[in-house]
Amino acid sequence: MSFIFMVFHWPEPDKRQALAQSMREMGKGLAGTAGCVGVEPPYFTEEGDCLVGISKWVSKDAFFASGITLRPSDEVIPGETRPRARYLLQEAEAVSAR
């Protein structure tokens, strides 16, 4: 089974590059973490107002064992314009049909 953590950030325009750099640095740190398969570089959406972070893990348990803590879903982080959208994605074959 594999697991993907995907997060959408909406930074203030003057904070975009700094956030992208911060995400790159976090990715480098996570890359050596047990259970982490890989961390993608941050991606901008076509409109350029949203940064997307993607990391792949061997399992959801491995992701949470890494020490990552998720902020409240309605929290707006300083330097961002709205709450982050987070997706905890499991491989389709590993999830039973609903």
N, C-alpha and C positions, 0 to 999 in steps of 0.2 A: 504494500500500500504506500502511496505517496500523499503528501500534504503540501498545500501552497498557502502562504499567507500573502494577501494582496491588500495594500493600503493606498487610498487616494488622499492626497493633501491638496488644499487650495491655499497656497501661500499668497501673501500680499505681493503685488508686483515687484517691489524693491527687495523682497526677501527670497525670490525664486532661486537665484543662483546659490545663495548661501544655504538654503535648504537642500538643494541638489547635492552640494558638496558634503553636507552633513550626512545625507543618506548614503553617499559613496563611502564615507568613512565608517559608518555603522555597518555597511555591507562587508567591508574588509574585515572588521572585527568578528562578524558572525560567520564568515567563511570558514574559520577554523573551529567552530563550535561543533561538538558531538551531535550528530543527527542532521546537520545542515548539509544538504546536497549542493546548494548553490544559491547565490544572490545575484539577481540581475542589476544592472545599473539603473538609476532612476530614469523613468520615461516621462516626457511631457506629452499631454494630449495634443491633438491637432490644433486646438484653440490656444494652447500654451498657458492656460490658466490653472492646470491641474498637473501635479507630479504623481506618478504611480510607482510604488515600490513593490517588488515581487521577490519572495524568497521561497525556496523549495526545501522540504524536509522529508526525512524518511517516514515520519508519522506526526500526528497532532500532538501526541505525548512528548515526542522529541522537541517539538517547537516550544511547548510550555516548560519543559525541563531546562531549556536554554537560559531561563531567567528573565525572559521578556515579559513585561507586564503591560497590559492594555489599559489605557486611560479610559475614563467614562465616555460612553459613545456620544454624549451630547456636549462634551467639553470642546471649546474653541481655544486652541493653543495660541499663545501670543505669537504674532507674525503670520497667522493664518486667518482666512476670512470666514471659515465655517468649520463645523466638526468634521473630523476625518471619517471616511467611509472605509470600513474594514471587512474583508471577506476571508473566511476560513474555509478553504476548498479542499475537499477530499476526492481522490480518484473515483470516478464514476463506478468502476467495477467493485470498489470497496464499500460502496454505500448501497444499501438495499433500496429497492424501488418504494416510493411513497404513494 
